[in-house]
Amino acid sequence: MATERTLSIIKPDGVEKGIIGEVFNRFEKGGLRIAATKMIKMDQAKAEGFYAVHKERPFFNSLVKFMTRGPVVVSVLEGESAIQRNREIMGATNPAEAAAGTIRKDFASNIEENTVHGSDAPETAKFEISYFFKDSEIF
């Protein structure tokens, strides 16, 4: 297994619930290292650009509205099979289907306000990391 990087976002609902430390703790206990992190407030253009792949989907506008309603925490996670490991720690997109003990099962309200985002593939991770971080910001 190779060491890789993935992007993580603690969404506005996670920030509002005050669980940033808990989420980071789960990443670290799960074998992932936080290589970069920052809190930002996405404007509409930034959110639309990030989620452009979903532009034709019926949930696009509500997703952009949700992601711009408050600050988010973007992070680069690093470790063995980081993409897969992060997705296991997050749980299924729909919290009703997420496994017990996952972030989404424990904290998410619904399929849209599901607390966290994580890259789903190496190509996606590369794009998503570069969307929020310069190489000089990753350690």
C-alpha positions as CSV (number, residue, x, y, z in Angstrom):
1,M,0.0,0.0,0.0
2,A,1.2,3.4,-0.9
3,T,1.2,6.6,1.2
4,E,-1.2,9.1,-0.4
5,R,-2.9,12.3,0.3
6,T,-6.6,13.2,0.3
7,L,-8.7,16.3,0.9
8,S,-11.0,16.5,3.8
9,I,-13.6,19.2,4.5
10,I,-15.4,19.6,7.7
11,K,-18.6,21.2,6.4
12,P,-20.5,24.1,7.9
13,D,-22.7,21.8,10.0
14,G,-19.7,20.2,11.6
15,V,-18.1,23.6,12.4
16,E,-21.4,24.8,13.8
17,K,-21.7,21.7,16.0
18,G,-18.2,22.4,17.4
19,I,-16.7,19.0,16.5
20,I,-13.6,19.9,14.6
21,G,-11.4,18.5,17.3
22,E,-13.4,15.2,17.4
23,V,-13.2,14.8,13.7
24,F,-9.4,15.5,13.7
25,N,-9.0,13.0,16.6
26,R,-10.8,10.3,14.5
27,F,-8.5,11.0,11.5
28,E,-5.4,10.7,13.7
29,K,-6.6,7.6,15.6
30,G,-7.4,6.1,12.1
31,G,-3.8,6.4,11.1
32,L,-4.0,9.6,9.1
33,R,-1.7,12.6,9.5
34,I,-3.0,16.1,9.1
35,A,-0.4,17.6,6.6
36,A,-2.2,21.0,6.2
37,T,-5.4,22.6,7.5
38,K,-7.2,25.9,7.5
39,M,-10.6,27.4,8.2
40,I,-12.1,29.3,5.3
41,K,-15.4,30.8,4.2
42,M,-16.2,29.8,0.6
43,D,-18.0,32.3,-1.5
44,Q,-20.5,31.2,-4.1
45,A,-17.9,31.2,-7.0
46,K,-15.5,29.1,-4.9
47,A,-18.2,26.6,-4.0
48,E,-19.5,26.4,-7.5
49,G,-16.0,25.8,-8.9
50,F,-15.3,23.1,-6.3
51,Y,-18.6,21.3,-7.0
52,A,-18.7,21.9,-10.8
53,V,-18.8,18.2,-11.4
54,H,-22.3,18.2,-9.9
55,K,-23.5,21.3,-11.8
56,E,-26.2,19.4,-13.7
57,R,-27.4,17.5,-10.7
58,P,-30.7,18.6,-9.0
59,F,-29.0,19.2,-5.6
60,F,-26.2,21.5,-7.0
61,N,-27.8,24.8,-5.9
62,S,-28.8,23.6,-2.4
63,L,-25.3,22.2,-2.0
64,V,-23.6,25.5,-2.9
65,K,-26.0,27.4,-0.6
66,F,-25.2,25.0,2.3
67,M,-21.4,25.1,1.7
68,T,-21.4,28.9,1.7
69,R,-23.5,29.4,4.8
70,G,-20.6,29.3,7.2
71,P,-16.9,28.5,7.6
72,V,-15.5,25.1,6.7
73,V,-12.2,23.4,7.6
74,V,-10.2,22.1,4.7
75,S,-7.4,19.7,5.4
76,V,-4.9,17.5,3.6
77,L,-4.7,14.1,5.2
78,E,-1.8,11.8,4.5
79,G,-1.2,8.1,5.2
80,E,-1.3,4.6,3.8
81,S,-4.3,4.3,1.5
82,A,-5.5,7.7,2.8
83,I,-8.4,8.0,0.4
84,Q,-9.9,4.7,1.3
85,R,-9.1,5.1,5.0
86,N,-10.7,8.5,5.2
87,R,-13.8,7.3,3.4
88,E,-14.1,4.5,6.0
89,I,-13.7,6.9,8.9
90,M,-16.4,9.2,7.4
91,G,-18.9,6.5,6.6
92,A,-21.5,6.3,3.9
93,T,-22.7,9.6,2.3
94,N,-26.2,9.0,3.7
95,P,-25.8,8.9,7.5
96,A,-28.8,6.5,7.7
97,E,-26.7,4.0,5.8
98,A,-23.4,4.8,7.6
99,A,-21.7,2.2,9.8
100,A,-21.8,2.7,13.6
101,G,-18.9,4.7,14.9
102,T,-18.3,6.7,11.7
103,I,-18.3,10.5,11.6
104,R,-21.5,10.7,9.5
105,K,-23.4,8.1,11.6
106,D,-22.5,10.0,14.8
107,F,-22.9,13.6,13.7
108,A,-24.6,14.1,10.3
109,S,-28.2,15.3,10.1
110,N,-29.0,14.1,6.6
111,I,-27.6,13.2,3.2
112,E,-26.8,16.8,2.4
113,E,-25.7,18.1,5.8
114,N,-23.4,15.1,6.3
115,T,-20.6,16.9,8.2
116,V,-17.6,15.9,6.1
117,H,-16.3,15.6,2.6
118,G,-13.5,13.4,1.3
119,S,-11.9,12.8,-2.0
120,D,-13.1,9.6,-3.8
121,A,-10.1,8.8,-6.0
122,P,-6.4,9.8,-6.5
123,E,-7.2,12.1,-9.5
124,T,-10.0,13.8,-7.5
125,A,-7.7,14.2,-4.5
126,K,-5.0,15.9,-6.6
127,F,-7.5,18.4,-8.0
128,E,-9.3,19.0,-4.7
129,I,-6.0,19.5,-2.7
130,S,-4.7,22.0,-5.3
131,Y,-8.1,23.8,-5.3
132,F,-7.5,24.9,-1.7
133,F,-3.7,24.5,-1.0
134,K,-0.5,25.6,-2.5
135,D,2.3,23.0,-2.4
136,S,4.2,25.3,0.1
137,E,1.3,25.0,2.6
138,I,1.5,21.2,2.9
139,F,3.9,19.7,5.3
